[in-house]
Amino acid sequence: MNEKISNTIKFLSADMIQKANSGHPGTPMGLSDVITVLMRHIRHNPKNPKWLNRDRLVFSGGHASALIYSYLYLTGYDLSLDDLKSFRQIYSKTPGHPEITTPGIEIATGPLGQGIANAVGFAMAAKFAANLLNEDKNKIIDHKVYCICGDGDLEEGISYEACSIAGNQNLDNLVIIYDSNNITIDGNTNITWDEDVKVRFEAQGFEVARIDGHNFDQIEFALNEVANKTKPYLIIVNTAIGKGALELEGSAKTHGSPLGEDLIARAKKAVDFDPQKSFFVDEDVLFETRSAIEKGDLAEKLWNEKVEKLSDDKRKILNELQNPDFSKIVFPDFSGQKIATRESNGKILNAISEAIPGFLGGSADLAASNKTALKNSGDFPYGKNIHYGIREHAMAAIGNAFARYGLFIPFSATFFIFSDYMKSGVRLAALMGLRHYFVFTHDSIGVGEDGPTHEPIEQLGTFRSMPDFYTFRPADGNENVECWKIALNNSKPAAFVCSRQGLESLPKAVFGSVKNGAYLVKETKDAKITLIASGSEVELCLKAAEILKSENINANVVSTPCFELLCEQNEDYINKILKGKILAVEAASGLEWYKFADEIFGMKTFGASGKASDLFKHFGFTDKNIAETAKKLMKK
């Protein structure tokens, strides 16, 4: 039966790709033997993909999506043969790379390597959940996390970062299955990569097995050993890409192109499958694989009985994790305080953490500078402070997994300039709509002496252009509080871009509020020009407006803590806050401001090394220069 199930998976995958005339048949065919055995070891309930104590199965090589959909269909998830026939078509449940809109997909892994870090994140989340919820004789969190990856995943640097954390944290609930077929798009991997993966992972604290990925007995034995591991476990499965594809077996040609109808027909005939039938699943195969439903229902029923036996204290924690009550947060008041927004942000993080048990996070070895340490909360895996080390890329992907786990609200922090290392993970958080918050401090040339390599110029524009994502750059402590209130009550991920230097407290809003993305902080009658800014530059604009007032020029000032929210406002609101000529002021490139502004007073070069106050003067960010620029704009 193993061989028949495996061949069914091979040809379902090949048929999907052939019908779409697009896709990657090599990996699904090479891994079909492994998946055939693995599906008997995964504890899950296809009828309830959100069951908390299910094993997580992450496919890091998302190009093998035909394999994933075959597995989901055969085990009984809400996918039909018609869905498989719609592979890679618009509006289908079976997109080219896996997305969380497909029932049973744990996380959208995106670029190679992300899924490995996601799996590490799931395993970390499970460890923390177990420490919060398990009782001595009643362990309600005891599942495993499986990740299937390939050569390309392990070549990506994020895999090293993530697996280093896994070894350091001794994640014995993590199983990585490495499909070692030695083939990438350009040919054999030895043209670029020939390291000893076994030694690499052993050095990182893994236990490693190496098996024949087409020997069912060896696969079964390796997976049976999962229960006995006291370290994270890597199973190296040596496979042939395109296994069963006749003369193309083992060839790079099977990686990313359909096999062709003739070859598929001949391959089916070679194993006694009907070459005239596409998308065919024999009844005995479906009977065997769909047993996952009955097993899953029973496993979940037994688990629910264990939940019923939890003590009142543990049941309360579980309820609070599943249903966070943001109204319990006591936010600090920063009225009248001159304070860096990284400082006010740190106090806000602690206020949220005190009220919300599932709120946790960490920094890429910068907690002291980011001000993200959660006081009296302990260190992971027993506490809320996660020490990621200098691993920004993995941090973002791990945080995404915490957000997808079902109990937690994570934040990830670093300097804003290093957000470039996190971009893939941030983008995937936006794509999935995860409640994952990114804290980016040292937001401008205000970084100062560290110089242009550490001074973000174009990053604000990058994040503001991302769909389904909010970028907050507060101008004082109370704006910061309001930004967090908006973010927590919205399912979208968000970034908080915070200053290193202290910022004066703003006057109260004249019209509008932070929830509108931008609001009038200073209004004068018959204003001929509006100065619009975010963050530290709002203070400069207020001073520039006073200079203009002394010269009988009426100017309004608009603070814009969230550019994206401003873009969502209707025309009436925008016309009420933006009067006359519009001058945008930002210590960044700021090209996005042309959506509203007549002119941008921004950075046209990289920064420099020096005191922050000297840099602002050097690049012209003074109240006098802004006022002069405003007067020139009014004459145009």
Secondary structure as UniProt FT lines:
FT   HELIX           2..20
FT   HELIX           26..41
FT   TURN            46..47
FT   TURN            49..50
FT   TURN            52..53
FT   STRAND          56..59
FT   HELIX           62..64
FT   HELIX           65..75
FT   HELIX           81..85
FT   TURN            86..88
FT   TURN            90..91
FT   TURN            100..101
FT   TURN            103..104
FT   TURN            112..113
FT   HELIX           114..133
FT   TURN            136..137
FT   STRAND          145..150
FT   HELIX           151..155
FT   HELIX           157..168
FT   TURN            169..170
FT   TURN            172..173
FT   STRAND          174..180
FT   STRAND          183..184
FT   TURN            185..186
FT   STRAND          187..188
FT   HELIX           189..191
FT   HELIX           197..203
FT   TURN            204..205
FT   STRAND          207..212
FT   TURN            213..214
FT   HELIX           216..224
FT   HELIX           225..228
FT   STRAND          233..238
FT   TURN            241..244
FT   HELIX           246..248
FT   TURN            249..250
FT   HELIX           252..254
FT   HELIX           261..270
FT   TURN            271..272
FT   TURN            275..276
FT   HELIX           283..289
FT   HELIX           291..308
FT   HELIX           312..322
FT   HELIX           326..328
FT   TURN            335..336
FT   STRAND          339..340
FT   HELIX           341..355
FT   TURN            357..358
FT   STRAND          359..363
FT   HELIX           367..370
FT   TURN            375..376
FT   TURN            380..382
FT   STRAND          385..387
FT   HELIX           392..405
FT   STRAND          409..415
FT   HELIX           416..418
FT   HELIX           419..432
FT   STRAND          437..441
FT   HELIX           445..447
FT   TURN            449..450
FT   HELIX           452..454
FT   HELIX           459..464
FT   TURN            467..468
FT   STRAND          470..472
FT   HELIX           477..488
FT   STRAND          494..497
FT   STRAND          502..503
FT   HELIX           514..516
FT   STRAND          519..522
FT   TURN            525..526
FT   STRAND          529..533
FT   HELIX           536..550
FT   TURN            551..552
FT   STRAND          555..559
FT   HELIX           563..567
FT   HELIX           571..577
FT   STRAND          581..585
FT   HELIX           591..595
FT   STRAND          599..601
FT   HELIX           612..618
FT   TURN            619..620
FT   HELIX           623..634
//
